[in-house]
């Protein structure tokens, strides 16, 4: 009887230790390792002759998604892969779903059917540590498990049901009003293709002196930092 009791206690201890380690390894880490900026052009959004060019800054979480952030940062800066240059500059926002997402980053075909990474046509998912818990989060678009390329989307609202399916790797920290403005561009009901041209006219990386941490409140906020 005593041996049985010891075995039960041992099993319980192992289970508690396992659950504890799993929880610790999955703790959200909002350490910002890099920042990227994107200048968007919204063609004739106000039905005038003037086009709007407006900037968004995205904080990148390279500690929790190093491969994803390395890929994203390289394509943002412009990456030469053989004779091919991978670059977000000049590509369109090809999908707008009201109150859900704006999607972009198809650097090969421009219509949502293409894309490529610096590692090859696609690369594997990293850990799904961060949640799609608020507007402004930036996550990889894919065609199923381990099919990441260059396409990504920005949330217009929380969408936790995407957790475990798409890798969150960044958050908009400046220009959330721009994202909301793009989200209000009318799109085709069936395909979500915008009726107005919305394009990334330029992009690059912001030089930050050192890493910094977003607070829990900042991780939920849709206000500029």
Protein Blocks (a to p, Z undefined) as FASTA:
>chain_A
ZZmmmmmmmmmmmmmmmmmmmmmmmpccfbdfbdcddddddehklopabdcddddddddd
fklmmmlmmmmmmmmnopaehjbccdfehpacfbdcehiaccehiaknonopaccdfkbj
bdcddddfbccfbghiacdddebehiackbccddfbdcfklgokaccfbdcfehklmmmm
mmmpccdfklopafbdcddfbdcddddfbdcdddfklmmpccdZZ
